[in-house]
Amino acid sequence: MVAQGWTEQKTERRKVRFFFLVLPLVIGIAFATPLLFNKAYNFTGAYSCNIEEYPLHCDISGVECTRGANARELQGGMFIVVALCSVVILIFMTLLVRTVRTHERKTDKYVVS
């Protein structure tokens, strides 16, 4: 377990596993529900439904959109959220690798060849 001085008892006491399981579910539902009520989920023309306007490409062709009129802005917002989450994951993975390498270097002096 790589944690800054955390033991398994401390991890269990703080219910870390609960947050790792519940937090992504809550965030996913929180982002999906408003899009559902705004009728932003529509057929994308590629065998699936996602954030899209209806009729397809109505904002480009000049036809009035009946559903998902602000789909381009929602797609951009979701892209930004995913990009920020990816950056946070990258930062924490870099910190994890750095911590493991530091611990390995400290223990290398005790290795007998």
Legacy VTK file of the C-alpha trace (Angstrom):
# vtk DataFile Version 3.0
C-alpha trace
ASCII
DATASET POLYDATA
POINTS 113 float
0.000 0.000 0.000
1.510 3.293 -1.065
0.197 6.019 1.169
1.942 8.629 3.195
2.085 6.796 6.516
-1.390 5.239 6.226
-2.018 1.781 7.608
-4.824 -0.560 6.580
-6.603 0.170 9.864
-6.528 3.909 9.163
-7.820 3.301 5.627
-10.706 1.195 6.930
-11.487 3.713 9.661
-11.816 6.547 7.122
-13.974 4.452 4.769
-11.730 5.172 1.769
-13.088 2.241 -0.221
-16.618 3.580 0.167
-15.612 6.903 -1.397
-13.717 5.193 -4.223
-16.846 3.226 -5.096
-19.595 5.776 -4.456
-18.014 9.059 -5.577
-17.625 8.120 -9.293
-21.206 6.838 -9.344
-22.563 10.048 -7.799
-20.515 12.258 -10.149
-21.670 10.271 -13.196
-25.331 10.523 -12.220
-24.933 14.225 -11.401
-23.563 14.947 -14.885
-26.031 12.680 -16.738
-29.301 13.706 -15.101
-29.464 17.355 -16.248
-28.656 16.284 -19.812
-31.478 13.764 -19.663
-34.020 16.364 -18.551
-32.770 18.848 -21.175
-33.393 16.182 -23.855
-29.767 16.410 -24.979
-29.299 12.668 -25.599
-30.137 11.930 -29.237
-28.983 9.690 -32.087
-25.544 10.780 -33.343
-25.680 9.120 -36.742
-23.017 6.577 -35.728
-24.972 3.676 -34.173
-25.239 5.321 -30.750
-26.874 8.025 -28.684
-24.878 10.796 -27.093
-25.076 14.552 -26.589
-26.397 15.714 -29.964
-29.055 17.988 -31.409
-32.190 16.720 -33.153
-32.709 16.692 -36.088
-29.108 15.802 -36.782
-26.907 18.830 -37.620
-29.830 21.235 -37.341
-27.577 24.010 -36.001
-25.404 23.880 -39.131
-28.166 23.486 -41.732
-30.344 26.307 -40.369
-33.254 24.025 -39.419
-34.795 24.722 -36.019
-33.625 22.217 -33.402
-36.440 20.464 -31.565
-34.187 18.791 -28.966
-30.686 19.482 -27.674
-30.380 22.991 -29.110
-27.226 23.717 -27.083
-25.545 20.351 -27.732
-22.281 21.860 -29.043
-21.762 23.822 -25.818
-22.575 20.748 -23.727
-20.127 18.639 -25.742
-17.419 21.257 -25.211
-18.145 21.394 -21.484
-17.967 17.621 -21.144
-14.696 17.585 -23.091
-13.223 20.136 -20.672
-14.368 18.093 -17.650
-12.851 14.886 -19.046
-9.613 16.698 -19.964
-9.309 18.157 -16.444
-9.935 14.743 -14.864
-7.251 13.255 -17.106
-4.776 15.927 -16.023
-5.554 15.257 -12.342
-5.053 11.502 -12.870
-1.772 12.165 -14.674
-0.515 14.364 -11.828
-1.407 11.806 -9.154
0.127 8.929 -11.125
3.328 10.958 -11.511
3.383 11.583 -7.757
2.812 7.872 -7.117
5.675 6.822 -9.403
7.940 9.419 -7.796
7.074 8.140 -4.307
7.715 4.513 -5.253
11.051 5.395 -6.880
12.084 7.338 -3.766
11.279 4.345 -1.537
13.154 2.010 -3.890
16.252 4.195 -3.808
16.149 4.236 -0.004
15.965 0.448 0.144
18.586 -0.160 -2.575
21.392 0.527 -0.124
20.350 -2.559 1.855
20.461 -4.910 -1.153
23.284 -7.435 -1.052
24.642 -8.428 -4.454
LINES 1 114
113 0 1 2 3 4 5 6 7 8 9 10 11 12 13 14 15 16 17 18 19 20 21 22 23 24 25 26 27 28 29 30 31 32 33 34 35 36 37 38 39 40 41 42 43 44 45 46 47 48 49 50 51 52 53 54 55 56 57 58 59 60 61 62 63 64 65 66 67 68 69 70 71 72 73 74 75 76 77 78 79 80 81 82 83 84 85 86 87 88 89 90 91 92 93 94 95 96 97 98 99 100 101 102 103 104 105 106 107 108 109 110 111 112
